[in-house]
């Protein structure tokens, strides 16, 4: 093998080593970004779960509110009925 061939081979090897080094750096950077994104995704999933739970709580409260309003109307009707009977008695 001639000296020129060895120099060309060495140059190609140096290029390959440079490329491999760049690829390793890019891989490390992407792994870091991936870990960060996984953390963000986990936080968002927890937030969504919390909001869904609160939404369920809100629905329960709304249902309870409707029931209370219904009971309130029933009591109002009963009181009006009693007041009407009392007014008839006073006449």
C-alpha positions as CSV (number, residue, x, y, z in Angstrom):
1,X,0.0,0.0,0.0
2,X,1.4,3.3,-0.9
3,X,1.7,6.3,1.3
4,X,-0.9,8.2,-0.6
5,X,-3.4,5.3,-0.2
6,X,-2.7,5.2,3.6
7,X,-3.1,9.0,3.8
8,X,-6.5,8.8,2.0
9,X,-7.6,5.9,4.2
10,X,-6.5,7.9,7.3
11,X,-8.5,10.9,6.1
12,X,-11.6,8.7,5.5
13,X,-11.2,7.2,8.9
14,X,-10.9,10.7,10.5
15,X,-14.1,11.8,8.7
16,X,-15.9,8.7,9.9
17,X,-14.8,9.3,13.4
18,X,-16.0,12.9,13.2
19,X,-19.3,11.8,11.8
20,X,-19.7,9.2,14.5
21,X,-18.9,11.8,17.2
22,X,-21.5,14.2,15.8
23,X,-24.1,11.4,15.6
24,X,-23.4,10.5,19.3
25,X,-23.8,14.1,20.3
26,X,-27.0,14.4,18.4
27,X,-28.2,11.1,19.9
28,X,-27.4,12.3,23.4
29,X,-29.2,15.6,22.8
30,X,-32.3,13.8,21.4
31,X,-32.4,11.4,24.4
32,X,-32.3,14.5,26.7
33,X,-35.1,16.1,24.8
34,X,-37.1,12.8,24.7
35,X,-36.8,12.6,28.5
36,X,-37.9,16.2,28.9
37,X,-40.9,15.6,26.6
38,X,-41.8,12.4,28.5
39,X,-41.8,14.4,31.7
40,X,-44.0,17.1,30.1
41,X,-46.4,14.4,28.8
42,X,-46.6,12.8,32.2
43,X,-47.4,16.2,33.8
44,X,-50.1,16.9,31.2
45,X,-51.6,13.4,31.7
46,X,-51.8,14.1,35.4
47,X,-53.4,17.4,34.8
48,X,-56.0,15.9,32.4
49,X,-56.8,13.2,35.0
50,X,-57.2,15.9,37.6
51,X,-59.5,17.9,35.4
52,X,-61.5,14.8,34.5
53,X,-61.9,14.1,38.2
54,X,-63.0,17.6,38.9
55,X,-65.4,17.4,35.9
56,X,-66.9,14.4,37.6
57,X,-67.1,16.2,40.9
58,X,-68.7,19.2,39.1
59,X,-71.3,16.9,37.5
60,X,-72.1,15.4,40.9
61,X,-72.5,18.8,42.4
62,X,-74.8,19.9,39.6
63,X,-76.9,16.8,40.1
64,X,-77.1,17.5,43.8
65,X,-78.0,21.1,43.1
66,X,-80.8,20.0,40.8
67,X,-82.1,17.7,43.5
68,X,-82.0,20.4,46.1
69,X,-83.8,22.8,43.8
70,X,-86.5,20.1,43.3
71,X,-86.8,19.7,47.1
72,X,-86.9,23.4,47.5
73,X,-89.8,23.7,45.1
74,X,-91.7,20.9,46.9
75,X,-91.2,22.6,50.2
76,X,-92.3,26.0,48.7
77,X,-95.4,24.4,47.4
78,X,-96.2,22.7,50.7
79,X,-95.6,26.0,52.6
80,X,-97.9,27.9,50.2
81,X,-100.5,25.2,50.6
82,X,-100.3,25.5,54.4
83,X,-100.4,29.3,54.3
84,X,-103.5,29.1,52.0
85,X,-105.2,26.8,54.6
86,X,-104.3,29.1,57.4
87,X,-105.7,32.1,55.5
88,X,-108.9,30.2,55.0
89,X,-109.1,29.4,58.7
90,X,-108.6,33.1,59.6
91,X,-111.5,34.3,57.4
